[in-house]
Amino acid sequence: MSEQHDLRIRGGRVVSTFTGEEFAADVLVRGGTIGAVLPPGTPADARGEIDASGMLVVPGFVDAHMHIESAFLTPQEFAAVTLARGTTTVLADPHEIVNVAGRDAMRWMIDAGRETAQTQLWGVPSCVPALEGLEHAGAALSADDIAEMLRWPGVIALGEVMDYRAVVAGDRRMHEITAAARAQDVVLDGHCPNLTGAELSAYLATGVDSDHTKNRTEVVLEKARLGMTMMLQEKCLNEEVARALLALPQLPPLCLVTDDLAADHIVDKGHLDHIARVAVAAGFPPHVVLKALTWTPAQRLRLHDRGVVSPGKRADLVLLRGELAAFQPELVLAGGRVVGERGAPARSTTAVDAAASDTPASDTPASGTPASGTPALAPLDSRLDVEPQHPDTFRWRVDLPDGEHTFRAMRVNERDTYTEAAEVQLPVEDGEVRWEGHATLVRVRNRYGREGAVFAPLLGRELADGAVASTYAHDSHNLLTIGTSRAAMAAAAATVVADGGGVAVVRGREGGSTAARMPLPVGGVLSARPAGDVADQAAAVRGALEDWGWCHLNPLMSVSTLTLAVSPALKITDRSLVDVVRREPVGATTES
């Protein structure tokens, strides 16, 4: 007599990630594993049943490159909203919060992630700080630190090696870090926008063999040709890239990834399911998209127990309503338990869930609900060690004679996070740059008890009177303020400090009206609020930035990456303006 199964998923059509076919089958689940995939109606005992009529049964989605902090959510809340969208496994690189609080922060993230039904695996951040010697973060990880952390439970990778210029230049520290990862045979995650030729070969030779950044189409093909796993996020997905890849004699392994998605985006548009729809719109066939969501990322992460609906594999399953190309999750199972319904977290454990698990429902916390053992937030206080923010704080003082001077400026665009160097003429009087009325100003202030504040004009935006301040500023997360007047900048920065970190947008020359605020008191980068609340706050900040005149496909990301000193071409840190390509500090003026 055959052993009884816990659950039968009846009446659906299974999609094979190996052949691209859809075929009618019943899926039987025992515990957290797929027990059988059988022709419809084949006799088999099961204690519970799900009617999948009219639905497609596919594997759970696997995100091989992302950052939970980009959603501004704790791991529990992140799991709650993304599981419901079909994302059952993630490789998270917590380099935002680790730059704030180091090893303690990573331990906290790992512990919090264990309280979820989502498989949350981790990469040790490779660049803390992101650009050594040219910025101060709240922590620093040595090669020895990273070697030890790579042995922690749940860690399977070295996080994205962002300082690719240091790697190709033969920097000793980066060599030691990549060598430590290779010695432990973990996945080495990459980040090298438009790196090509001999420099790309030097990068690959260290063992780093993936890239998720935006590249020119010919560079995408070059990297794929050399065996680099191409990870395509939303900004990488366009018709030109799709045509070029599909025209190859053999399609290379592709992963669809989210990288950085805020809470409001996830709630309103989706997670990997949204990226899948974007990929289909770009011209990728739906079965190719499904494989890039499931089997390929699972293989990349060496998770051989998932990525296909097959006996013996983990019962991470997504039931899709309608045609495959719609990627519309109706029901989501993780480890054989229902965790999402119609794009929302499952409200409670159902009878079907109880039947599908040997663990009593009352003993297992619902996804997104912290259990009694959830680690406290106390170790990750916001660490905002700055002086009171007032208008005089934003006086830009220089050692220059009175008169007009040429200053180096940052120019932003409306499409991506590329910032280029520009110039602007500004008056100097009594040792102070009189920038108000002439330019928008960016200021970065160290928030970790160090001296250090750097100013620069910003071009490329027609902004109304007002300001934005944020401690969510990649990757060191110092206090970033952008504004059209000293008073408005002080008001925005003071609001963020009072909130213990976060983002605030103020209106008016005096900054008397707060347009939107998103408190992020967990390390200055995360909220402890429920996902719905954070999504509302993030949407309000996004809208306030757009109303202010910050026109961009992703205004939150555009603002927060002005400080990302490994991303071309001119960035600003708490120590200097940085020429990213040369990895050198540059002065405020262009005059000799």
N, C-alpha and C positions, 0 to 999 in steps of 0.2 A: 504493500500500500504506500502510495507516494506521500511525502510529507506535506502537510498543509501549509499554504502560503498565507501571508498576512493580508495581501491586497491584490486585486485583479483590476487592471486598467483595461476596460472592455470597449470595443467598438471603434477604436481610433485607427489611424494609419501611421505607421512608424516611418520615419525618414532615415535612411542609411547615410551616415557621414562618409562611408567608404565608396558607395556606388552612386549616390545622389538619387536613388529610387525611393518612391513612396509605396508602401505595401501594407495591406490590411493585416493586423496582428493584435493579439491580446498580450499585454505585458504583465507578468506576475512578479511580485515583490515579496521577499522574505527578509525581515529585519531591515537593514539599510542597503540591501543588495538586490539586483535584478536576478530573479530565480529562473525565469524562462521567458522566451518570446515565441509565442505559438500561433498557429493559424486560428482565426476566429472560431470560438465555440468549442475548442479542444477541451475535453473534460479535465478539470483541475480544481482542487478544493482551495478556497480562499475565504478568510474571515470577513473581509471587507471588499467593497467594489466601488470603482469610479467609472461613470459612464462617459466615455470619451468620444461619443458619436459626433461626427462632423469636425473632429479636431485632429491635429497632427501631433504625434509624440516624438519629441526630439531630446537630445541630451541637454543637461544644464549648461549654461553659458560660463565660459572661463575667461577671466580678464587677466592677461599675462603682464600687464603694466598699468599701474594706477597708483594714486595717492589718496588715501581716505581723507586726509586733512583738507583736500581741495573741496570737499563737500561741506566743510565746517562742522562735521558731525563726529560724535564718538563712534567707535567701531560698532557698538550695539545698534545705534540709530541708523548708521550707514547700512548695516546688514538688513534692517527691517525694510527699508525702502528699495534696496537693490535686489534682494531675494525675490520680492514680488514681481520684479521685472525680468526674472529669469537668470540673474547672475548668481550662481551657486558656489563659485570658487573665484578667489582673487589672489594675486600676488601683489601685496601692498609694500611700497617703499615709503617708510615714514620719515623721509628726510626733512620735512618741514618741522615737525615737532621735535625731532632729534637735534636739529640745529638749535632749538630753543633750550632743551633740557637734557640732552645727551642720552646716556645709557638708561637712566631711570625712565625717560620718556618711552624708549622702545620697549622696555619691560612692561610698562603700563599698557601700551597699545596691544602687545601680545596677550597679556592677561585678559584685557577687556574683550579681545576678539574671540577668546575661548568661550565666552558666554553666549555666543551666537550659534545659530544653525548653519550659518555660512562657513565654508572652509576658507579661513583667512590665513594665508601663508605670507612669509615676510622676507624682504631683502634688507640686508644691513646697508644703510646709506654709505656710499663710498666717498662723499664729498662733504665733510662737516669740519670746517666751513666749506662752502661751495668753491671759493677761490682763496686758498690759503695765502696769507700775507697781504691781501688787499681788502679784507673786511674782517670784522669781529662778529662772531655769532655768540650764542649763549653757551656753546660747548665746542669741543674739538675732539675728533676721534683719530687716534693714531692707527698705524697698520697693525700693531699688537692688539689694540682694542677691537678692531674689526675682525681679526683672526679669532679672538675669543668669542665674539658675538655670533660669528658664523656657526658656532657649535651649539647655540641655544635651540631648545625645542621649538619647532615651527618655522625656523629659518632655513630657507633653501637656496638663497641667491645673494649675490652682491648687487646692491642697488645701482641704478643707472650711473655709469661713469661719465659724469657731465663735464669734468675738466679735461676734455679730449685734447685741448691744445697742450696741456702738460703731459699727457700720455705720449703724443707723437713727438714731443720734444725730449723724451727720455727722462722726465722728472723722477727723481729717486723715490719720493713718497708714493706717487701713484704706481710706480713699478712694484713697490713692496706690497701695496694693497691688492693689486691684481694678482700678484704671485701668491699671496696668502689665499685668495679665493680659488685659484687653480689647484693649489696644494690640497684643498679640502674638497675638490671636485664638485663645486656648486655651480649654478647657473650664473653667468656674468652678463648683466644687463647693460645696454649701451645707450649713448646719447651723443650724436655727432652730426649735426645738420650740415649737409652738403660737403662732407669730407670726402675726398676723392683721391685717386692716384696713389702715389707713394705714401702719403700721409694715411690714407685709408688702410693700406697694407700694414703700416706700422701699428695702427690701432687694432686691427684684427689679430695681429701676431701676439698680442697680449692675452688673447682668449676671450675678449669681449666680442660677442657675435650676434648682437641684435641692435636695431635702431627703431625708435618710434617717432623721430622728429620729422619736420617738414623738409623735404628734399626736392630739388629739381628732378623732373621725370628721368632724365638720363642718369642721374645719380642713384635713383631708386633701382634702376636696372643694373647698374654697376655693382651696387651692394648685394642685390639678390644673386647676381651671377657668381659672386665670390662666396656664397653660402651664408650670408648674413640674413637672419630671420627679420623680415620686414614687418613691422607692427604699424598698422595704419589707424590713426585716430581721425576724428572728424575733419580736421583741417587738411589732412593728407588725401582725402577721398574726393577725387574729381574725375571727370570723363577722360582726360588725357592720361592720367596714371592708370586707370582701369583698362583703357585700350592698349596701352603699351605692355602691361603685364599679361593681358589675355592673348596678345599676339605672339608671345614667346612660344617656342616649340614645346615647352613644358612649363606649366604654371608652378612657380616656386612656392614653398610654404609661406603662408600669410597668416598673421594674427590681427584680428580687430581688437583695438584697445580703447579705453576711455581716457587714460592719462589724468586729466583734470576736469571734473564736472562738479559744479556747485549744486547745492541741495535743491534750489528752485528749478534748475535744468532737469534734474533727475525726476522730481515730482511732476513737472509739467510735460516733459518730452520723453523721458525714459533714460535708461542706462545703456547697456550693450544692445538692448533691443532697438534703441534709437540709432546707434552707430550702424547696426545691421540695415536699417531702412535707408540710411544715407548711402551705404555701400551699394545697395540695390539701385538707388536712384542714379548713382554714378556709372552704372553699367555692369556691375558684377552679377553673374547669375546667382539666384537664391541658394542653390546647393553649394556653390563656392563660398558664399557668405556664411552659411551654416557651418561648414568645415572650419572656417577661419574663426568662428566663435567657440568651437568645441574641441574637435580632435587635435587640430594643430597646436593651439595653446596648451592643451593638456600634455601633449608630447614635449613641447618646449619646456614645460615645468617638470617633466619626468613623472607625471601623474598618470600611470598606465592603467588606473582603475576607473577611468571616466573618459568622456568624449565620444561615446558611441552607445547606442541602445543595444546591449548585448548581455547574455547571461554571464553572471560573475562580476559584472561591472557595478559600480556604485549607483544606487537608485536616485541620482540627481536627474530629474526629468522636468521638462517644460511641455505643457499641453498648449498648443497654439490654436487660436480660433481663425478660421479662414485659410487663405492660401499662404504658402510658406513665405512669399515675398513680403507679406504684411508684418511678419514677426510680431504678432500680437499675443502676448502671454495671457492665457485664460486661467491656468492653474499651474502652480510650481511646487515640486517636491524636492526636498533636500534630505538625503539619507533615508528616503522612503516616507518622509513626513510632509504633509501639506504645510507650506510656509507662505504661500501667496495666492490670492484669488483676484482675478480681474485687475491686475496691476496694483493691488493694495495688499498690505500685510494681512495674513490670515488673522482674524479677530481672536480666535481661540482654538485650542486643540479639539478636533472633531472626533467622532467615533471612528472614522476611517483612519485618522492619525494614530489613535490609540491601538487600533488593530495592526498598524504597520510598524509598531515598535515594541520591543520587549520592555521598554522603560515606561512606567506609568506616567500618564499625561501630567499629573500633579507634581511630578518630580523634575520636570523639564521646563525651564523658563521659555515663554513665548519669545520668538525672534524680536529683538529690539528692546526687550524688557530686562533690565539688569537683574541678575540673581543676587542672592544675599552675599555671595562671595565676590561680587564685582569690585575691582580695585577702586579705592577712593580717589577723588580728583586732587587731593591735597598735594601730592608730590609734584603736580604740574601747575603751581601757582603762576600767575601771568608774568612775574618777574619784570615789571615795568619800573626800572630804577632810573627815572628821569626827573629833572627839575620841573616845577610848576610851569605850565605852558601859558604864556601871555604874549602880547604883540612884540615886546622888546626881544623876546626869544628868537624872533624871526628877522631880526636885523642882520643883513648880510654884510659883514665887515671884511675889508680887504686892505692890503698894504699897497695902495696905488695912489698916485697924485690925482687931484681934482681934474675932471674933464671926461670926455667920451673914451671908452675903451671897448675893445672887441673881446667878447666872452664866448667861450665854447658852450654850445647848447645841445640839448637832446631833441631830436625830431622823431615823433611817433607817427604811425600810420593807422589806417582804419581797418586793416586786414589781419595783421599778425603781431607778434611781439618783437619784431625787428625794430631796433632804434638806431638811428644813424647820427653821426656828429654833424653839427651845423654851427653857425655863428650868428651873433646878435650884438648890436651896438647898444651899450647902456651907459648912463652917466654915473660918475662917482663924485661924491661930495663929502668932505670931512671923513674920508676913510670908509664910507658906506656906499654900497651900490644902491642907487635910487631906482629900483626895478618896478615899483608899483606904477601902474598906468602904461608900462612899456612891454611887460612880458609876464607870462605865468612862471611861477617859481616852484622848484622841487627842493625839498629839504629832507635829508636822512639823518636821524639822530640815534646814536647808539642807545639801546634800552637796557643794557646789562651792567650798568654802573661804571662804564668807561667814559672818558671824555671823547668827544668826536661828533661833529656835525658838518655836513657837506651840503653846499647849495649849488644849483645849476638852473639856468633858464630852460623852459620847455616850449617847443614849437610844434605846430601841427594840429592845434586845437583852437577853436573860437569859443571861448568859455565866458559864461556870464559871471557876475560877481559871486564868489563863493570859494569853497575849498573842500578837499577830501583828506582825511587822515586814516592811516591803517597800520596795525601791527602785523597784518597778513601781507608780508612783503618778501617774496622769495629771495634767497632761501634762509637768510639770517634773521629775517623778521624783526628788524629794527623798526623804529617809529618813522614811517614815511608820511610826509605831508606835502600836498600840492595845492596851490591856491593863487588867487589874483590879488590878495591883500594880506598884510601881516595880521590884521585883526581877524579875518576869516580863517586863516591858517591856525591861529592860536585857539579859536573857538572849536574847530574840528579836532585838533590835537588834544585839547583839554577834555573833550567829550570822550575820546577813546581812552585816555588815561583814567578818567572817572569810572569807565566801564570795566577796567582791568584788562584792556586790550579789545581789539575788534576793528570795525570800520565805521566811520561817520562822515556824512556829507552835510555841509551847511550851506545856506543861501545868504546872499547879501554881502556888501562890502564889509560890514561889521560882523558878519557871521551870526547874526542874532536869531536865525531860524534854522532849526535842525530838520533837514529834509528827510533823512533816513539814518538809522544806526543799526548795527549788528554787533552786539556785545559778544566777544570771544574770550571769556576769562580762563579757559583751559589752555594754558601756555600762550595765550594771546592769539591762538590760531583755531581753536575749536570752541563750540558751544556745548553746554550740557543740556540744552533744551531739546524737546522732541523735534523730530525731523520736519514736521509740518510747520512749526513755529519758525525754525531756522530758514526753511524755504521761503516763508513770507518775508522775513527780514532781508534775505539775500535778494529777493525780487525787488523789494523796496529800494535797496541800495543800488541795484542795477538800473532801475528806473530813474532814480535821482541823478545818477551819473549821466545818463542819456539826456535828461532834461537840462542838466548843467551845460551840455554841449560836448560831452566825452563820447564822440561817435566811434563805435568800434563793434565788430562782430561779437566780441566778448569783453565788455568794458571792465569787468572785475579782473580778468586775467591781464588785460592791457596795463592797468594801474599797478597790479601787484608784481609784475615782472620788470618794472623799471629798475629794480635793484638786483636782478638776476645776473650776476657778473660773469657767468659762463655762456650767456646767450648774446649773440652779436646784436649790435656792433659796439655801441657806447652805452655803458650802464653807470649807475651811481651807487656807492656804498657809504658806510659811515666813515670811511677813510679817504675816499677820493672818487673822482670820475675815473672810469676804467675803460681802456681800449681793450676790448675782449679778445680780438684776434692776436694782438701782441702780448696780452696778459700784462699790461703795464699801466701804472697810474698816469693820468694826464692832468695838467693844471686847469684852473678855471678860465684863464685867459689864453688866447692864441697868440698873444704878442710876445716877442722875444725880449 
